[in-house]
Amino acid sequence: MMYRLPALLAVSALALLALLAIGSTARAQPSFDCRTAELAVEQAICRSKPLAKRDRDIALAYKAAVTRLDPDARTVLRDHQRRFLALRDEAYGADGFDLAAYLAGRVKELEAIEAGTRTGFEGLWIVPAGGLEVRANGGGTFEIALATQDGALGRWVCDFQGLARADGAALVAPARPDEEMSGWRLRLERSGAALKVSAEPPPGEAGPEPPFCGRNGTVDLLYLPARR
């Protein structure tokens, strides 16, 4: 009997440690305090260990991106992060929305953001759930391919492809020559480390959104340089 009591105590202690370990691993630990989570999407992240990990990965990738950028680009990145969160919150609960994939995509976007100041227009430029690629085409023209969307829901998608030419310090690309898009064009201007994109309607007209976008879609954003 002298040796059974310590053995029983040891077993009980091991069992308690196992229970504590299970509880600690089962508890999701995202980048925010779950005790103050009010939004349904935040509560879902807190309930899921894989989602919580993706949220932490986003926070780490965001912090790393901030350290690579100059002050002006950091301001653009903060705006991008607010856009990402707004799209996430709006899309959560909608049919077909994959929160895990959306969070994973944001990690890749943040990790792709390029350090330093890119000169000129060529290369890949990104925003949350969208991007723009500019390639020199010879003869002073540039191929433009742009796509933005509302966070993987597909309620609106903007899709533009065209040839741009220099217009002073900017690039201007007319939309495809069809009746619906006639007169519309895309203007690209450098803004510090970022690229400013604007959809311009035909002279004398002002549409709610360009014809190469779905309802409420927009391309009028600041895009950050990214690696392919």
Accessible surface in RSA format (square Angstrom, percent):
REM  Atomic radii and reference values for relative SASA: ProtOr
REM  Chains: A
REM  Algorithm: Lee & Richards
REM  Probe-radius: 1.40
REM  Slices: 20
REM RES _ NUM      All-atoms   Total-Side   Main-Chain    Non-polar    All polar
REM                ABS   REL    ABS   REL    ABS   REL    ABS   REL    ABS   REL
RES MET A   1   173.96  90.1 132.10  87.4  41.86  99.7 121.71 103.5  52.25  69.2
RES MET A   2   163.93  84.9 142.22  94.1  21.71  51.7 112.04  95.3  51.89  68.8
RES TYR A   3   183.90  85.9 177.17 100.8   6.73  17.5 131.86  99.1  52.04  64.1
RES ARG A   4   157.13  66.0 155.37  79.2   1.76   4.2  44.52  60.8 112.61  68.2
RES LEU A   5   112.85  62.9 111.21  79.6   1.65   4.1 112.30  78.9   0.55   1.5
RES PRO A   6    75.78  55.2  69.40  63.3   6.37  23.2  71.88  59.3   3.90  24.2
RES ALA A   7    53.80  49.5  44.94  69.3   8.86  20.1  52.90  74.5   0.90   2.4
RES LEU A   8   112.22  62.5 111.33  79.6   0.89   2.2 111.59  78.4   0.63   1.7
RES LEU A   9   112.39  62.6 108.56  77.7   3.83   9.6 108.89  76.5   3.50   9.4
RES ALA A  10    52.45  48.2  43.71  67.5   8.74  19.9  51.75  72.9   0.70   1.9
RES VAL A  11    94.77  62.4  94.16  85.2   0.61   1.5  94.37  82.0   0.40   1.1
RES SER A  12    68.37  57.8  58.81  78.5   9.56  22.0  34.56  73.6  33.80  47.4
RES ALA A  13    51.24  47.1  44.28  68.3   6.96  15.8  50.51  71.1   0.73   1.9
RES LEU A  14   118.36  65.9 114.08  81.6   4.28  10.7 114.43  80.4   3.93  10.6
RES ALA A  15    52.15  47.9  43.02  66.4   9.13  20.8  51.07  71.9   1.08   2.9
RES LEU A  16   103.23  57.5 101.38  72.5   1.85   4.7 102.75  72.2   0.48   1.3
RES LEU A  17   109.45  61.0 105.52  75.5   3.93   9.9 105.75  74.3   3.70   9.9
RES ALA A  18    50.62  46.5  42.44  65.5   8.17  18.6  50.03  70.5   0.58   1.5
RES LEU A  19   119.53  66.6 111.33  79.6   8.20  20.6 111.64  78.4   7.89  21.2
RES LEU A  20   109.14  60.8 101.84  72.9   7.30  18.4 104.58  73.4   4.57  12.3
RES ALA A  21    52.82  48.6  46.39  71.6   6.43  14.6  52.29  73.6   0.53   1.4
RES ILE A  22   110.31  62.8 108.73  81.0   1.59   3.8 110.27  79.4   0.04   0.1
RES GLY A  23    30.17  37.2   0.00   N/A  30.17  37.2  27.62  75.8   2.55   5.7
RES SER A  24    57.07  48.2  47.92  64.0   9.16  21.1  37.42  79.7  19.65  27.5
RES THR A  25    73.57  52.3  67.65  68.6   5.92  14.1  59.14  79.4  14.43  21.8
RES ALA A  26    72.17  66.4  44.84  69.2  27.33  62.2  54.86  77.3  17.30  45.8
RES ARG A  27   152.10  63.9 139.09  70.9  13.01  31.0  58.14  79.5  93.96  56.9
RES ALA A  28     8.70   8.0   0.28   0.4   8.42  19.1   0.59   0.8   8.11  21.5
RES GLN A  29   103.50  57.9  99.15  72.5   4.35  10.3  29.45  62.7  74.05  56.2
RES PRO A  30    15.37  11.2   1.53   1.4  13.84  50.3   1.53   1.3  13.84  86.0
RES SER A  31    66.21  56.0  24.68  32.9  41.54  95.7  18.71  39.8  47.51  66.6
RES PHE A  32    56.81  28.4  41.65  25.8  15.16  39.4  50.63  30.7   6.18  17.7
RES ASP A  33    61.42  43.0  46.71  46.5  14.70  34.8  33.51  78.9  27.91  27.8
RES CYS A  34    46.68  35.3  29.14  32.5  17.54  41.2  27.25  69.0  19.43  21.0
RES ARG A  35   215.98  90.7 176.39  89.9  39.59  94.3  85.55 116.9 130.42  79.0
RES THR A  36    98.18  69.8  80.32  81.4  17.86  42.6  70.68  94.9  27.50  41.6
RES ALA A  37    17.45  16.0   1.41   2.2  16.04  36.5   3.42   4.8  14.03  37.2
RES GLU A  38   149.88  86.0 127.79  96.7  22.08  52.6  44.89  86.8 104.98  85.7
RES LEU A  39    84.44  47.0  82.25  58.8   2.19   5.5  84.44  59.3   0.00   0.0
RES ALA A  40    62.08  57.1  51.68  79.8  10.40  23.6  53.64  75.5   8.44  22.4
RES VAL A  41     3.60   2.4   2.57   2.3   1.03   2.5   2.57   2.2   1.03   2.8
RES GLU A  42    37.45  21.5  37.45  28.3   0.00   0.0   0.68   1.3  36.77  30.0
RES GLN A  43    71.30  39.9  69.78  51.0   1.52   3.6  17.09  36.4  54.22  41.1
RES ALA A  44     9.66   8.9   7.36  11.4   2.30   5.2   8.01  11.3   1.65   4.4
RES ILE A  45     0.00   0.0   0.00   0.0   0.00   0.0   0.00   0.0   0.00   0.0
RES CYS A  46    22.19  16.8  13.26  14.8   8.93  21.0  13.44  34.0   8.75   9.4
RES ARG A  47   172.57  72.5 136.80  69.7  35.76  85.2  77.59 106.0  94.98  57.6
RES SER A  48    29.23  24.7  24.72  33.0   4.52  10.4  21.12  45.0   8.12  11.4
RES LYS A  49   107.62  52.5 103.76  63.7   3.86   9.2  70.27  63.2  37.35  39.8
RES PRO A  50    81.97  59.7  74.80  68.2   7.17  26.1  81.15  67.0   0.82   5.1
RES LEU A  51    25.49  14.2  25.49  18.2   0.00   0.0  25.49  17.9   0.00   0.0
RES ALA A  52     0.01   0.0   0.01   0.0   0.00   0.0   0.01   0.0   0.00   0.0
RES LYS A  53   110.32  53.8 110.32  67.7   0.00   0.0  81.69  73.5  28.63  30.5
RES ARG A  54    77.75  32.6  77.75  39.6   0.00   0.0  11.74  16.0  66.01  40.0
RES ASP A  55    11.15   7.8  10.49  10.4   0.66   1.6   0.00   0.0  11.15  11.1
RES ARG A  56    85.08  35.7  83.88  42.8   1.20   2.9  35.91  49.1  49.17  29.8
RES ASP A  57    40.31  28.2  37.29  37.1   3.03   7.2   8.82  20.8  31.50  31.4
RES ILE A  58     7.64   4.3   7.64   5.7   0.00   0.0   7.64   5.5   0.00   0.0
RES ALA A  59    39.41  36.2  28.27  43.6  11.14  25.3  34.60  48.7   4.82  12.8
RES LEU A  60   120.79  67.3 115.44  82.6   5.35  13.4 116.01  81.5   4.79  12.9
RES ALA A  61     9.94   9.1   2.06   3.2   7.88  17.9   8.85  12.5   1.09   2.9
RES TYR A  62    47.60  22.2  47.60  27.1   0.00   0.0  39.16  29.4   8.44  10.4
RES LYS A  63   142.71  69.6 140.50  86.2   2.21   5.3  85.30  76.8  57.41  61.2
RES ALA A  64    45.00  41.4  39.17  60.4   5.83  13.3  44.25  62.3   0.75   2.0
RES ALA A  65     0.00   0.0   0.00   0.0   0.00   0.0   0.00   0.0   0.00   0.0
RES VAL A  66    37.39  24.6  37.39  33.8   0.00   0.0  37.39  32.5   0.00   0.0
RES THR A  67    97.91  69.6  69.38  70.3  28.53  68.0  60.50  81.3  37.41  56.6
RES ARG A  68    74.78  31.4  55.43  28.3  19.35  46.1  44.61  61.0  30.17  18.3
RES LEU A  69     7.53   4.2   1.74   1.2   5.79  14.5   4.65   3.3   2.89   7.8
RES ASP A  70    57.95  40.6  46.35  46.1  11.60  27.4  35.82  84.3  22.14  22.1
RES PRO A  71    94.49  68.9  90.37  82.4   4.11  15.0  92.32  76.2   2.17  13.5
RES ASP A  72   100.49  70.4  96.65  96.2   3.85   9.1  21.10  49.6  79.40  79.2
RES ALA A  73     1.72   1.6   0.56   0.9   1.15   2.6   1.58   2.2   0.13   0.4
RES ARG A  74    80.45  33.8  80.45  41.0   0.00   0.0   7.29  10.0  73.16  44.3
RES THR A  75    65.67  46.7  65.67  66.6   0.00   0.0  50.73  68.1  14.94  22.6
RES VAL A  76    12.71   8.4  12.54  11.3   0.18   0.4  12.71  11.0   0.00   0.0
RES LEU A  77     0.00   0.0   0.00   0.0   0.00   0.0   0.00   0.0   0.00   0.0
RES ARG A  78   105.51  44.3 104.03  53.0   1.48   3.5  36.35  49.7  69.16  41.9
RES ASP A  79    63.55  44.5  57.69  57.4   5.86  13.9  24.54  57.8  39.00  38.9
RES HIS A  80    10.49   5.7  10.22   7.1   0.28   0.7   8.68   8.9   1.82   2.1
RES GLN A  81    26.68  14.9  26.68  19.5   0.00   0.0  15.96  34.0  10.72   8.1
RES ARG A  82   143.59  60.3 137.77  70.2   5.83  13.9  71.29  97.4  72.30  43.8
RES ARG A  83    45.34  19.0  38.03  19.4   7.31  17.4  23.93  32.7  21.41  13.0
RES PHE A  84     3.81   1.9   3.81   2.4   0.00   0.0   3.81   2.3   0.00   0.0
RES LEU A  85    64.35  35.8  64.35  46.0   0.00   0.0  64.35  45.2   0.00   0.0
RES ALA A  86    60.53  55.7  49.90  77.0  10.63  24.2  56.82  80.0   3.71   9.8
RES LEU A  87    14.33   8.0  14.15  10.1   0.18   0.5  14.33  10.1   0.00   0.0
RES ARG A  88    10.41   4.4  10.41   5.3   0.00   0.0   0.00   0.0  10.41   6.3
RES ASP A  89    54.33  38.1  35.99  35.8  18.34  43.4  19.02  44.8  35.31  35.2
RES GLU A  90   105.81  60.7  80.41  60.8  25.41  60.5  38.30  74.1  67.51  55.1
RES ALA A  91     0.04   0.0   0.04   0.1   0.00   0.0   0.04   0.1   0.00   0.0
RES TYR A  92    73.32  34.2  56.12  31.9  17.20  44.8  33.00  24.8  40.32  49.7
RES GLY A  93    67.69  83.5   0.00   N/A  67.69  83.5  35.38  97.1  32.31  72.4
RES ALA A  94    40.11  36.9  22.54  34.8  17.57  40.0  32.03  45.1   8.08  21.4
RES ASP A  95   144.63 101.3 118.79 118.2  25.84  61.1  43.56 102.5 101.07 100.8
RES GLY A  96    78.69  97.0   0.00   N/A  78.69  97.0  43.70 119.9  34.99  78.4
RES PHE A  97    26.80  13.4   1.74   1.1  25.06  65.2   2.20   1.3  24.60  70.4
RES ASP A  98    81.08  56.8  72.62  72.3   8.46  20.0  31.38  73.8  49.71  49.6
RES LEU A  99    14.49   8.1  10.69   7.6   3.80   9.6  10.69   7.5   3.80  10.2
RES ALA A 100    30.33  27.9  28.85  44.5   1.48   3.4  28.85  40.6   1.48   3.9
RES ALA A 101    57.87  53.2  42.37  65.4  15.49  35.2  49.62  69.9   8.25  21.8
RES TYR A 102    22.08  10.3  15.38   8.7   6.71  17.4  20.63  15.5   1.45   1.8
RES LEU A 103     0.52   0.3   0.52   0.4   0.00   0.0   0.52   0.4   0.00   0.0
RES ALA A 104    30.02  27.6  27.01  41.7   3.01   6.8  28.93  40.7   1.09   2.9
RES GLY A 105    28.31  34.9   0.00   N/A  28.31  34.9  26.86  73.7   1.46   3.3
RES ARG A 106     4.65   2.0   2.95   1.5   1.71   4.1   1.37   1.9   3.28   2.0
RES VAL A 107    21.15  13.9  21.15  19.1   0.00   0.0  21.15  18.4   0.00   0.0
RES LYS A 108   147.07  71.7 141.65  86.9   5.42  12.9  85.59  77.0  61.48  65.5
RES GLU A 109    37.64  21.6  34.62  26.2   3.02   7.2  18.99  36.7  18.64  15.2
RES LEU A 110     0.00   0.0   0.00   0.0   0.00   0.0   0.00   0.0   0.00   0.0
RES GLU A 111    93.68  53.8  88.71  67.1   4.97  11.8  33.44  64.7  60.24  49.2
RES ALA A 112    24.60  22.6  21.42  33.0   3.19   7.3  24.40  34.4   0.21   0.5
RES ILE A 113     1.15   0.7   1.15   0.9   0.00   0.0   1.15   0.8   0.00   0.0
RES GLU A 114    47.82  27.5  47.82  36.2   0.00   0.0  16.69  32.3  31.13  25.4
RES ALA A 115    54.05  49.7  37.17  57.4  16.88  38.4  37.32  52.6  16.73  44.3
RES GLY A 116    47.60  58.7   0.00   N/A  47.60  58.7  41.53 114.0   6.07  13.6
RES THR A 117    90.90  64.7  62.65  63.5  28.25  67.3  44.37  59.6  46.53  70.3
RES ARG A 118    36.26  15.2  26.21  13.4  10.05  23.9  23.45  32.1  12.81   7.8
RES THR A 119   122.98  87.5 104.45 105.9  18.53  44.2  75.51 101.4  47.46  71.8
RES GLY A 120    39.31  48.5   0.00   N/A  39.31  48.5  30.52  83.8   8.79  19.7
RES PHE A 121    29.75  14.9  25.74  15.9   4.02  10.4  25.74  15.6   4.02  11.5
RES GLU A 122    91.78  52.7  86.25  65.3   5.53  13.2  25.50  49.3  66.28  54.1
RES GLY A 123     9.95  12.3   0.00   N/A   9.95  12.3   9.62  26.4   0.33   0.7
RES LEU A 124    41.39  23.1  40.42  28.9   0.97   2.4  40.42  28.4   0.97   2.6
RES TRP A 125     0.00   0.0   0.00   0.0   0.00   0.0   0.00   0.0   0.00   0.0
RES ILE A 126    17.23   9.8  17.23  12.8   0.00   0.0  17.23  12.4   0.00   0.0
RES VAL A 127     1.29   0.8   0.36   0.3   0.93   2.2   1.27   1.1   0.02   0.1
RES PRO A 128     0.61   0.4   0.58   0.5   0.03   0.1   0.61   0.5   0.00   0.0
RES ALA A 129    15.91  14.6   2.84   4.4  13.07  29.7  14.38  20.2   1.53   4.1
RES GLY A 130    19.33  23.8   0.00   N/A  19.33  23.8  10.85  29.8   8.49  19.0
RES GLY A 131    17.01  21.0   0.00   N/A  17.01  21.0  10.70  29.4   6.31  14.1
RES LEU A 132     1.25   0.7   0.00   0.0   1.25   3.1   0.85   0.6   0.39   1.1
RES GLU A 133    37.71  21.7  36.09  27.3   1.62   3.9   6.82  13.2  30.89  25.2
RES VAL A 134     0.44   0.3   0.00   0.0   0.44   1.1   0.00   0.0   0.44   1.2
RES ARG A 135   128.64  54.0 127.56  65.0   1.08   2.6  36.28  49.6  92.36  56.0
RES ALA A 136    59.44  54.7  34.10  52.6  25.34  57.6  34.10  48.0  25.34  67.1
RES ASN A 137    68.36  47.1  42.15  40.7  26.21  63.1   5.43  13.1  62.93  60.8
RES GLY A 138    51.30  63.3   0.00   N/A  51.30  63.3  41.35 113.5   9.95  22.3
RES GLY A 139    74.86  92.3   0.00   N/A  74.86  92.3  46.12 126.6  28.74  64.4
RES GLY A 140    52.73  65.0   0.00   N/A  52.73  65.0  38.39 105.3  14.34  32.1
RES THR A 141    11.17   7.9   9.59   9.7   1.59   3.8   7.62  10.2   3.55   5.4
RES PHE A 142    42.69  21.4  42.69  26.4   0.00   0.0  42.69  25.9   0.00   0.0
RES GLU A 143    82.15  47.2  80.98  61.3   1.17   2.8  20.33  39.3  61.82  50.5
RES ILE A 144     3.41   1.9   0.00   0.0   3.41   8.2   0.24   0.2   3.17   8.6
RES ALA A 145    47.60  43.8  43.18  66.6   4.43  10.1  43.75  61.6   3.86  10.2
RES LEU A 146     4.20   2.3   0.00   0.0   4.20  10.6   1.61   1.1   2.59   7.0
RES ALA A 147    51.85  47.7  50.14  77.4   1.71   3.9  50.21  70.7   1.65   4.4
RES THR A 148     1.55   1.1   0.00   0.0   1.55   3.7   1.39   1.9   0.16   0.2
RES GLN A 149    62.35  34.9  62.35  45.6   0.00   0.0   4.17   8.9  58.19  44.1
RES ASP A 150     1.87   1.3   1.74   1.7   0.13   0.3   1.69   4.0   0.18   0.2
RES GLY A 151     0.00   0.0   0.00   N/A   0.00   0.0   0.00   0.0   0.00   0.0
RES ALA A 152    56.85  52.3  34.58  53.4  22.26  50.6  37.57  52.9  19.28  51.1
RES LEU A 153    33.67  18.8   5.57   4.0  28.10  70.6   7.19   5.0  26.48  71.3
RES GLY A 154    45.84  56.5   0.00   N/A  45.84  56.5  18.74  51.4  27.10  60.7
RES ARG A 155   129.43  54.3  97.12  49.5  32.31  76.9  71.55  97.8  57.87  35.1
RES TRP A 156    28.52  11.4  25.99  12.6   2.53   5.9  16.39   8.7  12.13  19.7
RES VAL A 157    73.34  48.3  61.47  55.7  11.86  28.6  61.47  53.4  11.86  32.2
RES CYS A 158     0.00   0.0   0.00   0.0   0.00   0.0   0.00   0.0   0.00   0.0
RES ASP A 159    72.89  51.1  71.03  70.7   1.86   4.4  20.69  48.7  52.20  52.1
RES PHE A 160     2.81   1.4   2.70   1.7   0.11   0.3   2.81   1.7   0.00   0.0
RES GLN A 161   106.73  59.7 103.74  75.8   2.99   7.1  20.18  42.9  86.55  65.6
RES GLY A 162    21.59  26.6   0.00   N/A  21.59  26.6  17.28  47.4   4.31   9.7
RES LEU A 163    91.81  51.1  83.26  59.6   8.55  21.5  83.26  58.5   8.55  23.0
RES ALA A 164     0.00   0.0   0.00   0.0   0.00   0.0   0.00   0.0   0.00   0.0
RES ARG A 165   142.00  59.6 141.43  72.1   0.57   1.4  54.68  74.7  87.32  52.9
RES ALA A 166    74.09  68.1  48.58  75.0  25.51  58.0  48.59  68.4  25.50  67.6
RES ASP A 167    64.47  45.2  55.15  54.9   9.32  22.0  13.97  32.9  50.50  50.4
RES GLY A 168    75.52  93.1   0.00   N/A  75.52  93.1  45.40 124.6  30.12  67.5
RES ALA A 169    98.80  90.8  68.97 106.4  29.83  67.9  81.51 114.8  17.29  45.8
RES ALA A 170     5.32   4.9   3.97   6.1   1.35   3.1   3.97   5.6   1.35   3.6
RES LEU A 171     3.77   2.1   3.77   2.7   0.00   0.0   3.77   2.6   0.00   0.0
RES VAL A 172    13.74   9.0  11.13  10.1   2.62   6.3  11.13   9.7   2.62   7.1
RES ALA A 173     0.00   0.0   0.00   0.0   0.00   0.0   0.00   0.0   0.00   0.0
RES PRO A 174    83.43  60.8  78.23  71.3   5.20  18.9  78.23  64.6   5.20  32.3
RES ALA A 175    10.16   9.3   0.26   0.4   9.90  22.5   0.28   0.4   9.89  26.2
RES ARG A 176   109.09  45.8 104.99  53.5   4.10   9.8  55.36  75.7  53.73  32.6
RES PRO A 177   138.51 100.9 103.18  94.1  35.33 128.4 113.42  93.6  25.09 155.9
RES ASP A 178    62.71  43.9  53.01  52.8   9.69  22.9  44.36 104.4  18.35  18.3
RES GLU A 179   169.84  97.5 143.93 108.9  25.92  61.7  64.99 125.7 104.86  85.6
RES GLU A 180   121.95  70.0  97.26  73.6  24.69  58.8  45.21  87.5  76.74  62.7
RES MET A 181    13.08   6.8  12.56   8.3   0.52   1.2  11.19   9.5   1.89   2.5
RES SER A 182    71.05  60.0  57.89  77.3  13.16  30.3  24.72  52.6  46.33  64.9
RES GLY A 183    44.62  55.0   0.00   N/A  44.62  55.0  27.10  74.4  17.52  39.2
RES TRP A 184    23.03   9.2  21.32  10.3   1.71   4.0  11.56   6.2  11.47  18.6
RES ARG A 185    88.55  37.2  88.55  45.1   0.00   0.0  17.11  23.4  71.44  43.3
RES LEU A 186     0.00   0.0   0.00   0.0   0.00   0.0   0.00   0.0   0.00   0.0
RES ARG A 187    42.29  17.8  41.98  21.4   0.31   0.7  11.83  16.2  30.46  18.5
RES LEU A 188     0.00   0.0   0.00   0.0   0.00   0.0   0.00   0.0   0.00   0.0
RES GLU A 189    61.68  35.4  61.66  46.6   0.02   0.0  12.67  24.5  49.00  40.0
RES ARG A 190    64.59  27.1  38.16  19.5  26.42  62.9  33.42  45.7  31.16  18.9
RES SER A 191    50.26  42.5  37.82  50.5  12.43  28.6  12.71  27.1  37.55  52.6
RES GLY A 192    53.05  65.4   0.00   N/A  53.05  65.4  32.01  87.8  21.04  47.1
RES ALA A 193     4.26   3.9   1.77   2.7   2.49   5.7   1.77   2.5   2.49   6.6
RES ALA A 194     0.91   0.8   0.67   1.0   0.24   0.5   0.67   0.9   0.24   0.6
RES LEU A 195     0.00   0.0   0.00   0.0   0.00   0.0   0.00   0.0   0.00   0.0
RES LYS A 196    95.52  46.6  95.31  58.5   0.22   0.5  41.31  37.2  54.21  57.7
RES VAL A 197     1.34   0.9   0.00   0.0   1.34   3.2   0.00   0.0   1.34   3.6
RES SER A 198    24.20  20.5  24.20  32.3   0.00   0.0  14.72  31.4   9.48  13.3
RES ALA A 199    16.62  15.3   3.03   4.7  13.59  30.9   3.03   4.3  13.59  36.0
RES GLU A 200    40.66  23.3  40.42  30.6   0.24   0.6  21.93  42.4  18.73  15.3
RES PRO A 201    48.08  35.0  36.50  33.3  11.58  42.1  36.50  30.1  11.58  72.0
RES PRO A 202    14.87  10.8  13.79  12.6   1.08   3.9  13.79  11.4   1.08   6.7
RES PRO A 203   132.67  96.7 103.86  94.7  28.81 104.7 115.43  95.3  17.24 107.2
RES GLY A 204    92.26 113.8   0.00   N/A  92.26 113.8  45.38 124.5  46.89 105.0
RES GLU A 205   107.27  61.6  92.79  70.2  14.49  34.5  34.42  66.6  72.86  59.5
RES ALA A 206    97.68  89.8  61.91  95.5  35.77  81.4  63.52  89.5  34.16  90.5
RES GLY A 207    37.44  46.2   0.00   N/A  37.44  46.2  15.54  42.7  21.90  49.0
RES PRO A 208   130.00  94.7  86.52  78.9  43.48 158.0 100.17  82.7  29.83 185.4
RES GLU A 209    40.79  23.4  28.87  21.8  11.92  28.4   8.33  16.1  32.46  26.5
RES PRO A 210    11.94   8.7  11.44  10.4   0.50   1.8  11.44   9.4   0.50   3.1
RES PRO A 211    32.04  23.4   9.69   8.8  22.35  81.2  19.16  15.8  12.88  80.0
RES PHE A 212    10.07   5.0   0.30   0.2   9.77  25.4   5.79   3.5   4.28  12.2
RES CYS A 213    14.54  11.0   0.00   0.0  14.54  34.2   2.38   6.0  12.16  13.1
RES GLY A 214    26.00  32.1   0.00   N/A  26.00  32.1  25.17  69.1   0.83   1.9
RES ARG A 215   187.61  78.8 173.31  88.3  14.30  34.1  60.49  82.7 127.13  77.0
RES ASN A 216   110.92  76.5  88.67  85.7  22.25  53.6  26.47  63.7  84.45  81.6
RES GLY A 217     4.91   6.1   0.00   N/A   4.91   6.1   0.00   0.0   4.91  11.0
RES THR A 218    44.15  31.4  43.09  43.7   1.07   2.5  33.80  45.4  10.35  15.7
RES VAL A 219     0.46   0.3   0.09   0.1   0.37   0.9   0.09   0.1   0.37   1.0
RES ASP A 220    76.74  53.8  57.09  56.8  19.65  46.5  24.36  57.3  52.38  52.2
RES LEU A 221    39.35  21.9  30.59  21.9   8.77  22.0  38.63  27.1   0.73   2.0
RES LEU A 222    59.03  32.9  53.35  38.2   5.68  14.3  53.35  37.5   5.68  15.3
RES TYR A 223     0.00   0.0   0.00   0.0   0.00   0.0   0.00   0.0   0.00   0.0
RES LEU A 224     0.10   0.1   0.10   0.1   0.00   0.0   0.10   0.1   0.00   0.0
RES PRO A 225     1.08   0.8   1.08   1.0   0.00   0.0   1.08   0.9   0.00   0.0
RES ALA A 226     2.08   1.9   0.06   0.1   2.01   4.6   0.06   0.1   2.01   5.3
RES ARG A 227   121.53  51.0 113.40  57.8   8.14  19.4  60.50  82.7  61.03  37.0
RES ARG A 228   185.22  77.8 119.04  60.7  66.18 157.6  87.38 119.4  97.83  59.3
END  Absolute sums over single chains surface
CHAIN  1 A    12902.9      10257.6       2645.3       7745.9       5157.0
END  Absolute sums over all chains
TOTAL         12902.9      10257.6       2645.3       7745.9       5157.0
